[in-house]
C-alpha cells in the first residue's frame, strides 16, 4: 500500500473529512474540515468522492514524501508549495513522483490549506469518520515521523486547475434569525447589518471571535438563558458583548444568546478570514437561505465541469485562432 511520510509538519496539521453527524445527543459536534468547500474542490480535481479525507493545514504546511507515484491536489487557503524545489500552482492537481519532496510553507491569504491524495487516506474510522476532533479527544495533530496509508487510486489526469471561490479575505456573510434574535434591540440588529466586524486573533476550530466597531452587543433585559443545542454557524454573544461564530468543533450546548446563524454555504468564508479581515453580516429569510443552499449544492456538484488544464493543449483549444500567436515578430530589416 502506498504511504505518505511526514518529514516536517506545522502545529495545526490534522486529517479531516466531512465530519461526524448524529452524535449531538452525546455531546459530540460534527467536526470535520473547517472549509468543507475545499474538500469538494480537491475531489473535483482528482475525480473522487468529496468524502475522502485530506490533510488540513492551519497556517503552515510541512514536508512530505511518498514511497510511490502519487496524485495530489492543493486547495483552500493558498500556500507556498514546491516539489523538489520547483514551485507548484495552488488550487490544482499534480503528479508527485516516488521519493520527491513536497514542501508546503505558510499561507499567503486565508487560514486553512488542504493536501488531497488520489485514493484518499486509508485511516481507520472512528464513529463513522476519519477526522481528528481534538477538542473531543479523537485523533491527534500530525507530526514529524508519522506515516499515513493511502487507499487504492484508480488513476486519472493531473495538471488540472480550478478557479476557487474568493473566500480568503473576509466579505459579506449571510445569516438567518436564530432562537434569540428577537431578544436583541432593533438598534443592535440594525448595527449587526450596518457596521463592519473584524476577525480577532482569538480563533480556532471551535469558534471565531469578531470585533465590532461600535462596541459589544447586550440583551436589554440582561436575562440568563437555559443552555440548549448549538451548531456550527451560530453567532453567540458572550458576557462581554463579543460575537463568536461557532465553527466545526464547537460545543453542542450553550447558554449565550444567539443573535443569528451563518448559512452553511458561507461558513468557509468565516473559517478562512485571516486576523483583521473585515466581515459584514446580512440577514436573509428562510426561503432565501434554502434557495442559496440548494444553489451552492448544485455549484459544488458541477465543480468537475470547471476544471481546466494548467497548460493548455493547442489541440483542445476551440478558440485557438482568436489568439495572437506571433506577437513580437519583426521584419528582417529591423536590426536596432
Residue, then its C-alpha position, 0 to 999 in steps of 0.5 A: x500500500x502506498x504511504x505518505x511520510x511526514x518529514x516536517x509538519x506545522x502545529x495545526x496539521x490534522x486529517x479531516x473529512x466531512x465530519x461526524x453527524x448524529x452524535x449531538x445527543x452525546x455531546x459530540x459536534x460534527x467536526x470535520x474540515x473547517x472549509x468543507x468547500x475545499x474538500x469538494x474542490x480537491x475531489x473535483x480535481x482528482x475525480x473522487x468522492x468529496x468524502x475522502x479525507x485530506x490533510x488540513x493545514x492551519x497556517x503552515x504546511x510541512x514536508x512530505x514524501x511518498x514511497x510511490x507515484x502519487x496524485x495530489x491536489x492543493x486547495x483552500x487557503x493558498x500556500x507556498x508549495x514546491x516539489x523538489x524545489x520547483x514551485x507548484x500552482x495552488x488550487x490544482x492537481x499534480x503528479x508527485x513522483x516516488x521519493x520527491x519532496x513536497x514542501x508546503x510553507x505558510x499561507x499567503x491569504x486565508x487560514x486553512x490549506x488542504x493536501x488531497x491524495x488520489x485514493x484518499x487516506x486509508x485511516x481507520x474510522x472512528x464513529x463513522x469518520x476519519x477526522x481528528x476532533x481534538x477538542x473531543x479527544x479523537x485523533x491527534x495533530x500530525x507530526x514529524x515521523x508519522x506515516x499515513x496509508x493511502x487507499x487504492x487510486x484508480x488513476x486519472x489526469x493531473x495538471x488540472x486547475x480550478x478557479x476557487x471561490x474568493x473566500x480568503x479575505x473576509x466579505x459579506x456573510x449571510x445569516x438567518x434569525x436564530x432562537x434569540x434574535x428577537x431578544x436583541x434591540x432593533x438598534x443592535x440588529x440594525x448595527x449587526x447589518x450596518x457596521x463592519x466586524x473584524x476577525x480577532x486573533x482569538x480563533x480556532x476550530x471551535x469558534x471565531x471571535x469578531x470585533x465590532x466597531x461600535x462596541x459589544x452587543x447586550x440583551x436589554x433585559x440582561x436575562x440568563x438563558x437555559x443552555x440548549x443545542x448549538x451548531x456550527x454557524x451560530x453567532x453567540x454573544x458572550x458576557x462581554x458583548x463579543x460575537x463568536x461564530x461557532x465553527x466545526x468543533x464547537x460545543x453542542x450546548x450553550x447558554x449565550x444568546x444567539x443573535x443569528x446563524x451563518x448559512x452553511x454555504x458561507x461558513x468557509x468564508x468565516x473559517x478562512x478570514x485571516x486576523x483583521x479581515x473585515x466581515x459584514x453580516x446580512x440577514x436573509x429569510x428562510x426561503x432565501x437561505x434554502x434557495x442559496x443552499x440548494x444553489x451552492x449544492x448544485x455549484x459544488x456538484x458541477x465543480x468537475x465541469x470547471x476544471x481546466x488544464x494548467x497548460x493548455x493543449x493547442x489541440x483542445x483549444x476551440x478558440x485557438x485562432x482568436x489568439x495572437x500567436x506571433x506577437x513580437x515578430x519583426x521584419x528582417x530589416x529591423x536590426x536596432 
